Amino acid sequence: MPLVAVGINHKTAPVEVRERVAFAPEQLISAHRELLDSGRVSEAVIVSTCNRSEIYCDIDNAAQGAQLREWLAEYHGVPTDQLTACSYEFHELEVVNHLSRVAAGLDSLVLGEPQILGQLKSAYAVAQEAHSVSGQMNALFQHCFGVAKSVRTETAIGRNPVSVAYAAVDMSSHLFSDLAQCRALLIGAGETIELVARHLRDRGILSITVANRTLERAERLARQFGAEAILLGDIPEHLAHNDIVISSTASQLPILGKGVVEKALKQRRHRPMFLVDIAVPRDIEPEVDDLSDAYLYTVDDLQQVIEDNVQSRRQAAEEADQIIVQAVQQYAAVQRERSAGEHIRVLREQTQTLARRELERAQQQLARGEPAEAVLQRLSHGLTNKFLHAPTLFLRQAGREGRTEDIERVRDLYALELPEVPSEEWPADSAPETDNEQDI
């Protein structure tokens, strides 16, 4: 049955629509079952993230894609025409291509971001739990997971940071080869600092301290990462113990001055300190960069790194597209081969049935005492005629109608090696003898 995908994403729908069509995690299993119970699909995987809501399914008729949009609109109480206006629909190999691009991060808000692959795997696992996937969906998602892995390993699509938070952490690793031996002080408790903390934790940072104007917000963030929470006024006491300082607040005045950093460096016996000031206005006095053991970077420094990396990812995306094109072709070839499987099974069954009948006839002849040699000859002759009856009739009909391509296909099918016989050996009004029609 046809593959169909319908959905919306950050390119086609505003956040006001996306948030209305998003599935809460606790809804997903029941949503899969409800979709199957609706009779519209035989298999389905629902993907729901902050940037997309999509349904991948095996459906009776590709024209029923409109019914999927209707179901999606009804489920979330959204007007069908509003959803239709910002939705998209893919069929067959278009579905394979689209899901491959999504899995590889080529369709993400941030080009090449790796989180979407994990989100797709989670969506697939939920669909398995809901018993809404089997042959077609299994083949589709496993194929696309493999494509995403190839894109990650064969291109640089995800090797360079393209967010300020990630760039800040990545640059710190240039100064400190092993972040597992480093301590980090994060100033602020907003979204950017939370992303920084997450990236630092993923890199195995030894410890994190969160400093904020209000202790409650600092503690709330610190709990997520097993970190320590302090007030901004406590920074001078803790600064010397930290190798990495990343600051992002809304303060209108600098939080870290040159004198405080200089004192901390002396306490550190001039071990280097890496500082990143993401804030605008700046949180760290520019003069800190004059200190010999302080390495200060601003958001402008990071932006240049990000722009270079975005360009690198665009180049990698072109390579990824080529990988996906080839992978889609391979998927199509495998599916065509599978579609021949039923014909192969029937061919084998029919051939075995013919062989069994001839064998039973031969066994009866032997039981009547007929000579074994004669029985075996009739068995061989009978099997040959039975097996070649259909292709012989096909070849004769093709010859009468001049279908040379069909004749060539049969020759290739049976790997026929025809003897080279000069045409002049045969009179124009004659032809070689053929098998007795009654033997066919």
Secondary structure in CASP SS format (residue, H / E / C, confidence):
PFRMAT SS
TARGET T0000
AUTHOR 0000-0000-0000
METHOD secondary structure of the structure
MODEL  1
M C 1.00
P C 1.00
L E 1.00
V E 1.00
A E 1.00
V E 1.00
G E 1.00
I E 1.00
N E 1.00
H C 1.00
K C 1.00
T C 1.00
A C 1.00
P C 1.00
V H 1.00
E H 1.00
V H 1.00
R H 1.00
E H 1.00
R H 1.00
V H 1.00
A C 1.00
F C 1.00
A C 1.00
P H 1.00
E H 1.00
Q H 1.00
L H 1.00
I H 1.00
S H 1.00
A H 1.00
H H 1.00
R H 1.00
E H 1.00
L H 1.00
L H 1.00
D H 1.00
S C 1.00
G C 1.00
R C 1.00
V E 1.00
S E 1.00
E E 1.00
A E 1.00
V E 1.00
I E 1.00
V E 1.00
S E 1.00
T C 1.00
C C 1.00
N C 1.00
R E 1.00
S E 1.00
E E 1.00
I E 1.00
Y E 1.00
C E 1.00
D E 1.00
I E 1.00
D C 1.00
N C 1.00
A H 1.00
A H 1.00
Q H 1.00
G H 1.00
A H 1.00
Q H 1.00
L H 1.00
R H 1.00
E H 1.00
W H 1.00
L H 1.00
A H 1.00
E H 1.00
Y H 1.00
H H 1.00
G C 1.00
V C 1.00
P C 1.00
T H 1.00
D H 1.00
Q H 1.00
L H 1.00
T H 1.00
A H 1.00
C C 1.00
S C 1.00
Y E 1.00
E E 1.00
F E 1.00
H E 1.00
E C 1.00
L H 1.00
E H 1.00
V H 1.00
V H 1.00
N H 1.00
H H 1.00
L H 1.00
S H 1.00
R H 1.00
V H 1.00
A H 1.00
A C 1.00
G C 1.00
L C 1.00
D C 1.00
S C 1.00
L C 1.00
V C 1.00
L C 1.00
G C 1.00
E C 1.00
P C 1.00
Q H 1.00
I H 1.00
L H 1.00
G H 1.00
Q H 1.00
L H 1.00
K H 1.00
S H 1.00
A H 1.00
Y H 1.00
A H 1.00
V H 1.00
A H 1.00
Q H 1.00
E H 1.00
A C 1.00
H C 1.00
S C 1.00
V C 1.00
S C 1.00
G H 1.00
Q H 1.00
M H 1.00
N H 1.00
A H 1.00
L H 1.00
F H 1.00
Q H 1.00
H H 1.00
C H 1.00
F H 1.00
G H 1.00
V H 1.00
A H 1.00
K H 1.00
S H 1.00
V H 1.00
R H 1.00
T H 1.00
E H 1.00
T C 1.00
A C 1.00
I C 1.00
G C 1.00
R C 1.00
N C 1.00
P C 1.00
V C 1.00
S C 1.00
V H 1.00
A H 1.00
Y H 1.00
A H 1.00
A H 1.00
V H 1.00
D H 1.00
M H 1.00
S H 1.00
S H 1.00
H H 1.00
L H 1.00
F C 1.00
S C 1.00
D C 1.00
L H 1.00
A H 1.00
Q H 1.00
C C 1.00
R E 1.00
A E 1.00
L E 1.00
L E 1.00
I E 1.00
G C 1.00
A C 1.00
G C 1.00
E H 1.00
T H 1.00
I H 1.00
E H 1.00
L H 1.00
V H 1.00
A H 1.00
R H 1.00
H H 1.00
L H 1.00
R H 1.00
D H 1.00
R C 1.00
G C 1.00
I C 1.00
L C 1.00
S E 1.00
I E 1.00
T E 1.00
V E 1.00
A E 1.00
N E 1.00
R C 1.00
T C 1.00
L H 1.00
E H 1.00
R H 1.00
A H 1.00
E H 1.00
R H 1.00
L H 1.00
A H 1.00
R H 1.00
Q H 1.00
F H 1.00
G C 1.00
A C 1.00
E E 1.00
A E 1.00
I E 1.00
L E 1.00
L H 1.00
G H 1.00
D H 1.00
I H 1.00
P H 1.00
E H 1.00
H H 1.00
L H 1.00
A H 1.00
H H 1.00
N C 1.00
D C 1.00
I E 1.00
V E 1.00
I E 1.00
S E 1.00
S C 1.00
T C 1.00
A C 1.00
S C 1.00
Q C 1.00
L C 1.00
P C 1.00
I C 1.00
L E 1.00
G C 1.00
K H 1.00
G H 1.00
V H 1.00
V H 1.00
E H 1.00
K H 1.00
A H 1.00
L H 1.00
K H 1.00
Q H 1.00
R C 1.00
R C 1.00
H C 1.00
R C 1.00
P C 1.00
M E 1.00
F E 1.00
L E 1.00
V E 1.00
D E 1.00
I C 1.00
A C 1.00
V C 1.00
P C 1.00
R C 1.00
D C 1.00
I E 1.00
E C 1.00
P H 1.00
E H 1.00
V H 1.00
D H 1.00
D H 1.00
L C 1.00
S C 1.00
D C 1.00
A E 1.00
Y E 1.00
L E 1.00
Y E 1.00
T E 1.00
V H 1.00
D H 1.00
D H 1.00
L H 1.00
Q H 1.00
Q H 1.00
V H 1.00
I H 1.00
E H 1.00
D H 1.00
N H 1.00
V H 1.00
Q H 1.00
S H 1.00
R H 1.00
R H 1.00
Q H 1.00
A H 1.00
A H 1.00
E H 1.00
E H 1.00
A H 1.00
D H 1.00
Q H 1.00
I H 1.00
I H 1.00
V H 1.00
Q H 1.00
A H 1.00
V H 1.00
Q H 1.00
Q H 1.00
Y H 1.00
A H 1.00
A H 1.00
V H 1.00
Q H 1.00
R H 1.00
E H 1.00
R H 1.00
S H 1.00
A C 1.00
G H 1.00
E H 1.00
H H 1.00
I H 1.00
R H 1.00
V H 1.00
L H 1.00
R H 1.00
E H 1.00
Q H 1.00
T H 1.00
Q H 1.00
T H 1.00
L H 1.00
A H 1.00
R H 1.00
R H 1.00
E H 1.00
L H 1.00
E H 1.00
R H 1.00
A H 1.00
Q H 1.00
Q H 1.00
Q H 1.00
L H 1.00
A H 1.00
R C 1.00
G C 1.00
E C 1.00
P C 1.00
A H 1.00
E H 1.00
A H 1.00
V H 1.00
L H 1.00
Q H 1.00
R H 1.00
L H 1.00
S H 1.00
H H 1.00
G H 1.00
L H 1.00
T H 1.00
N H 1.00
K H 1.00
F H 1.00
L H 1.00
H H 1.00
A H 1.00
P H 1.00
T H 1.00
L H 1.00
F H 1.00
L H 1.00
R H 1.00
Q H 1.00
A H 1.00
G H 1.00
R H 1.00
E H 1.00
G C 1.00
R C 1.00
T H 1.00
E H 1.00
D H 1.00
I H 1.00
E H 1.00
R H 1.00
V H 1.00
R H 1.00
D H 1.00
L H 1.00
Y C 1.00
A C 1.00
L C 1.00
E C 1.00
L C 1.00
P C 1.00
E C 1.00
V C 1.00
P C 1.00
S H 1.00
E H 1.00
E H 1.00
W C 1.00
P C 1.00
A C 1.00
D C 1.00
S C 1.00
A C 1.00
P C 1.00
E C 1.00
T C 1.00
D C 1.00
N C 1.00
E H 1.00
Q H 1.00
D H 1.00
I C 1.00
END
